[in-house]
Amino acid sequence: MTIAQERVHRTLRIRRRSDAPFWLNVLVRVFAIALALLLVGIVLNFSGMEPIALGRKAIVQTLGGAYGLQQAAILATPLIMTGLAVNVGMRMRLWNIGADGQLYLGAFAATGVALFVKGPPALMLVVMFFAGAIGGALWILVPAVLRAFWNVNEIITTLLLNFVAVLLINHFAIGAWRDTGAAILSATPKLPYLLPSIGKSYMTYGIFIPIIMAILIQMVLHNTQWGYEVRVIGGSRGVAEFAGIPVLRHILIVLLFSGALAGLAGMIEVSATALRLSGTLSNNYGYMGIIVAALANGSPLGVVLAGFLLAALLNAGIVLQTSGLSVSAMLAINGVILIFAAIGEVATQYKISLEKIQESADDAVQIDAHHEIENETEPAVEIETEVQSRPEELQP
């Protein structure tokens, strides 16, 4: 027997936000990190430690003094640069996983200039700057060409080149460029041209390079025709091709620029922090740059904040190791904090709402007359997605 009756459905809809307000982004991230710290504190308390005392010690020694802030800024510099390298590619849905290798090649090129070319220090630093950028760009050239013309996945090619880069650096650091007069057997001599320090601090003027680059990238992406086209391609490649935008050329330019940014990270690291080239120059800065870019939610200025946050967490881990925490425990704590921060990031991109949907009599279902007719059914879950960046909504 067919019975026509209006029915009410409760549907849980999950929609992607087109543009979350700034206050929501900040509030959700702060709340997510606070939850992570609470969870870490509970675990430490059950382990017989005093989480409040440990947290106070980490904050005071990491951010409570000039030395701690300087160390955080120094560590944040390569993280921000590699984060920007990954971030630029993400705007076009290109995934540069090879920032670590490009960092090494940028450092390699800058070191070669410093060791074998003579000139005024100021001029040499400028030449090293461009050499580092060119070295990083050249290291991603093959993956960029393969991606643009043959649609070869850039994740695989850039990742594999990381291992080649480390072997290449070790070959020169242990071999032809090795410092034969030093106890360090796997590094080059100290570079004769170094970035100058800021006053009597431990920091060099290299810390301003990622900040300047982030501001420039933000301006270019949102205030130029080229940036508009990049955002259109990231929103829909098909629409971009239909509009006559040269997609292949933009893929090449964006990936080469991404590699150049990572190469600059290597130049800064070798001329400001390590002072010599070795196979251990990068402490996984390229891979951590992926985390920084993800936490920044596509914002170049957000990369600066995310890079400093991650640097502070890493330095806090070093401080807490002196209190008896193992390296594994600190890695786990940092991982929990970053996971919760990433969850907060995802939470800002979606909006959840519970809606009621009524079926008309024409849409009624067939039911057995012997069964009881319920006016409401079990709640259903329906996930809707929207295009994150609609080309027609973008403004040049």
N, C-alpha and C positions, 0 to 999 in steps of 0.2 A: 504494500500500500504506500502511495506517495503522499506525503503531508508537506504542504508548503507553509513555512513559518519563518519569521525573521529570527536570525541568530546573531549573537554578539561575540566577536572574537577579540581577545586581548593580545595585541601584537607588540612585542618588544623590538623596536626599530633602532638600529645602530647606523648612524649616518656620519660620513666624513665631513668635518667642518671645512669650509672654504677658507676661512681666516679667523683663527681664534684670537680674542683680544689679548693685549699684552699682559694685563693684570692676571688673566687666567693662566697664561704660560708660566709666569713667575710663581704664582700661588701653588699650582700643581707640582712644579718641580721642587719647591721648598718643602711641601708636604710629603712628597715621595722620599726625599733625602732624610727628612726627620723620621719617617717610619723606618727607614733602613738603619739609622743610628739607634733607634729604640730597639730594634731586633738584635743588632750587634751588642748593645748594652746588656740585654737579657741573657744572651749566650755567654758573654764574658762574666756576668754575675754568677751564673751556674757553674762556671769554670773556676770559681774561687778568687776572681780578680775584682777590683773596684773600677767599674766602667767610668764613673764620674771623674775620679782622680786621673785615670788614664786619658780621658778626653780633654780635661783641663790642661794636662801636660802637653798633649799633642797640639792644642790650639795655641798655647803660650809660646812654645818653642818653634812652631811653624809660622804662625801669623802674628804673634805678639811682640815681635822685635824686628829690628832692621835686618839682622842677619837672616832670619827665617824668611822674611818677605823677599829679600834679595835672592835667596836660593830658589824660592818658588818661581820668581820671575825668570831666572836663568833656565830652569827646567822647562818652564812653560814656552820658552821661545821656539825650540824645535817642534814641540807638540802643536803649537798654533800654526806654524808654517806647514807641517804635514797635514794638519786638519784643514787648512785652506786649500791645499792641493787636492784632497779628496772632495771637499765641499764644492769646488768649482766643477768637477766632473759630475757630481750628483745633480747639479742643476739641469743637466741634459740627460740624466739617467745613464751616465757613464761611470763605471766603477774602477777607479785607479787603486788597485791593491798593491801596486809596486812602488809606493812612496819610499819605502825603506831602501830599495835598490837605487832609486833616483837620488836619494839623499847621499848615498855612498859615492855615486858618480859625480855629483856636484862637489862634494868634498875632494874627490880625486882630481877633478879639473882645477879647482882652486889651489890645491896643494902643488900641482905641477907648475902652475904659474908662479907661485910664491918661491918655489925651490930653484927654478931654472930661468927666471926672468928677473932682471934687475931694473930698478927705477925708483922714483920718489915714492915714499910710503903711501901718501894719499892717492896717487895715481894707481899704484899697485893694488890697493884695496878695491878701487873701482873696477880694475881689470879682473880681479879675483871674483868680484860680485857677478859680473857678466859671465865669466867662465863657469862659475857654479850653476848659474841659470841655464846656460847652454848645455853643460854636461847632463843635468837632469832631463832637459828636453830631448836630447839625443837618445837617452836611454829608454824613453817611451816612444820614440819615433816609429819603430817597427810595429809595436802593438797598435799605435794610432793608425798607421796605414792599413794594417790588416783589418782593423775594426771599420774603418771608413769605406774601403773599397771591396772587401770580401766578407764583411759582417762576422769576423772571427771574434769570439768572446774575449774582451779585454781583461776580464778577471783572471783567466788562466795564463795568458801571455805575460801580463805584468807581474803576477805572482811568481812565475817561474824565473823571471829575470832577477828577482831579489837574490836568489841563491847564486846566480852567475856573478852578480855584482860583488858579493862577499868574497867569493873565490878570487875574483880579479884584484880586489883591494889587498887581500892577503898575499897574493903573488908579488905585488910591488912593495908592500910594507915589509915583507920578510926578505925579499930579494933585492932588486935593483935600487930601490929607494930606502933601504933600511939604514938606520942610524948606526953605523959601525962603532961609534965611540961611546955609546950609551949602554946602560944595563938592560934597557928595554929592547928585546930582540925582534919584536914584531911591530915596530912603528918607525915612521920616518923621523928625520931630525925635526926639532922645533922650528916652526915656520918663522921666517925672518920678518914677516909683515903680519901684524895682529891688529884686531879692532881695539881702539883705545878704550880705557876704562872711564867710567863716569865718576869723576872726582876721586875720592879715596875708597869707593865702594868696590864690591866684587863684580858688579855688573859692567857690561860694555854697552856701547851705543848700538850694538846689534839687537838689543831688546826692542828698539823702536821700529825695526824693519817689519816684523809681523803686524804690528799695530797699523803702520802706514799702509801696508799691503791690504789689510782687511778693510780699511776705509776706502781705498781706491777701488777694490773689487765691488764693494757695496754701491759705490757711486756709479760704476760702469754698468752693473747689472740692472740698475733701476733708473738710470738717467740717460742712457744712450740707445741708439737704434740697434747696435750690436747686442747689447744686453737684452733688449726686448725680443730680438730674434732667438737668442739662447733660451729665454723663458718660454717662447712659443714652441720651440723644438722639444723642450722638456715636457711641455703639456701634451703635445700630440705631434709626433713626427709626420704623420700623414697630412695633417692640416698645414704644417710648415711647408711640406713639399708642394701641396696644392697652391699655397700662397706664393710660391716662387722663391722661397728662402733656400740658399745653398747649404743644404744639410751636411753634405760630405765635407765641405770646407770648414764648417763650424766644428764638426767632430775633430778634425785635425788640429784646429787652433786651440780648442778647449783642452784636449789631451796634452798637447805640447806645452801649453801654459801651466797645466797641472804639474807636469814633470819639472818645469822650470821652478815652480814654487818649492817643490821638494828638494831640488838641487840647491836652492838658496838656503834651505835649512842646513844642508851639509856644509856649505861655505861658512855660515855663521858658527856652526858647531866646531869646525876645525880651526877657525881663526879667533874664537872668543872663549871657548871652554876647554876643549881637548888640547889645542895648540899644536897637535901633530896628527897625522893620519895613521889609523890602525884598523884592523878588522873588527874591533869592538867599539868603533866610534858610535854607532847607533844602538842604543838600548831598546830596540824594538819601537823607536819613535814613529816609524812609518805605520806600523800596525795600530799603535795607540792613537795615531791621527785619525784612523777610521772611527774610533770611539768618540773622539772629540767632534768630528763632523756630524756624527749621528746625534749627539746631544745638542748640537747647535741648531738643529731643525732647519738646515738650509740657509741660515743667516751668517754671513761672513763676520759681522760684529759679534754674533753669538759664539763663534769659534774662539774668539779671544777670551771670553768669560769661561767657556767650557775648558779651554786649555789651561787656564790658571787654576780652575777647580781641580782638574785631574793632577796637575803638578803639586798642588797643596796636599792632596790625598796621598800621593806617592811619598812626599817628604814626611808627612805625618807617620806613614808606615815605617820609615827609617827611624824616626824618633822613638816610636813605641817598641821597636825591636830591642832597644836598650832597657826596656822595662820587663823583658822576659818573654815577649810574644815572638813566636817563631815566624820565619819568612812565609811559611805556608799559611799561617793564621792571618797575617797581614794581607796576603794576596786574596784570601777568601773574604776578608772584610771589605777591601776595596772593590772586589767583584760584586758583593751584595749591594753596596752603595751605588755602583754604576748600573746594576740591573734595575734597581728601584727607580733611579733617575731615568732610565730608558723607558720603564713602564709609565712614568709620569709624562714622558714625551709623547708616547702613544695615546695616553688618555686625553691630551689636549687636542688631538687630531680628530677625535670622534665625539659625537653627541648621542646620548642614549635617552630614549623616550618611550613611555608605555602608552600606546594608542588603542582606542576601541574602534573596531570596524564592524558595521552592520551589514548583513547580507539581505538583499531584497527577496521577495517571495519567488522571483524567477530563478534565484540562485540557490534555492533551498535544496537540501540533499534528501535522498531517499533513506528512510529509516524504518525499522520494524515497528509495527503498531503496538506490539506487546512490550516494547522497551519504553522506558520513561524518557520523555523529551526534556532535555535540559536547555535552559535559556542561555547559559554561558558555557563555553568550552574551556579546556585547559589553555593556559597562556602559551603562545607560540613565539618563536624567535625569528625575526626576519632581519637580515643584514642588507643594508643598502649602501652602495658606494657611489660617490660622485667624483668627477674628474677634479683633481686637486687644483690644477691651474688651467682654467679654460682660456684658450687663446683669445676669444672674443672679449674676455673681461680684462685682459692685460692692456696696460697703457704704455705706449712707447716713451 
